[in-house]
């Protein structure tokens, strides 16, 4: 399984990509989970994973999305500008846990 983590800093066209992913038929091999809120990206997943805003660091919600995709035999795309804040806060290392669940592909625009 491939895990595509799109870390697109603000003002780099990330929202356009997210809207396209959300509105597209990605076929039987790829999934783009519907955002919990603050769509079209996965800001809330980034906040939970990296411990931003009022959240404590918790990768479990992100892992649940990855596990759902794996059960459906699909690759997954997760995208949020907010993941770029992990680069600034130096806490993006938690994302390395995803390597234990598939081939991690980090895309930075």
N, C-alpha and C positions, 0 to 999 in steps of 0.2 A: 504494500500500500504506500502511496505517495501522500505526503502531507505538504501542502504548499502554504507557507506562512508569508503573506504579503505585508511587508512593513513599509508603508508609503507615507513619508512625512507629509504634513499639511501642505497644500498648494502644489501638489505634484500629479494631479489627475486621478488620485485614488478613488474619490467618490464616483467619478464617471465609470471607472472599472467595476466598482462595487454594484452600481446600478445595472450595468450590463450583465454582470454575473447573476444578479438577482432576477432579472427579467428573461434570461436566456434558457433555452432547453439545453442542458449540459450533457444530455444523453445518459447512458447507463453506467458510465465509468467514473463520473465526476460529480461531486456534490458541493454546493455552497449553502451552508446552513442558514436558515432564515434568522436574521438578527433578533435578539431578545427585545431590544429597543434601541433608540438612537441610530436607526438604520440609515443607509443601506449597509453599513459596515458592522464590524463586530467590536465596537468600542467597549461594551460592557464586559465582554470576554477578556479584552486586554486589561481593563481596570481590575477585574477579579484576579487575573493571572499575575499581574505585576504589583498588586497592592496599591492601586492609585485611587484617588478620591477618598471615599470612606471605606474602601474594601481592604481586607487583609490579604496578603499573598496567598493565593489558592489556585492551583493549576487544575483542580478537579473538574470544574465546569468545562474547561477547554478539552480535557481528556475525555469527558463524556461525549462531546461532539465527535471527536476522533474515533472513539469506540463505536458510536452509532454508524459512522461511515464504514468502518471495518466490517461490522455485521452485515451491512448491505453490499459488501464487496466493492466499495467505491473509494476513489481517491478524494481528498477533501481540500478545499481552498478556504482559508481563514484570512480575512483582510481587515486591517484597521490602522488608521493613522496613529492611533494611541500606542501601538506597539513600539513606535519610534521613541516614545518617552522612556522606554526601557533602556535604550542606548544612552540617553542622557543621564538617567538615574543609576546606570551601571547595574541593573538587576535583570537584564534580559537572559542571563544564564539559566534561569528556571525553565526557559523554553527548551533547553537541551534535553529535558525529560521526554520530549516528544520523540526523540531518536529511538527510544525504547518501544515505540508503537508503530513505526514505519520509517520510510526514507524521508527525512526532513529536508525540504527545499525552502530556503529563505530567499525571498525576493524583495529587494530594496530598490525603490524607484526614487 
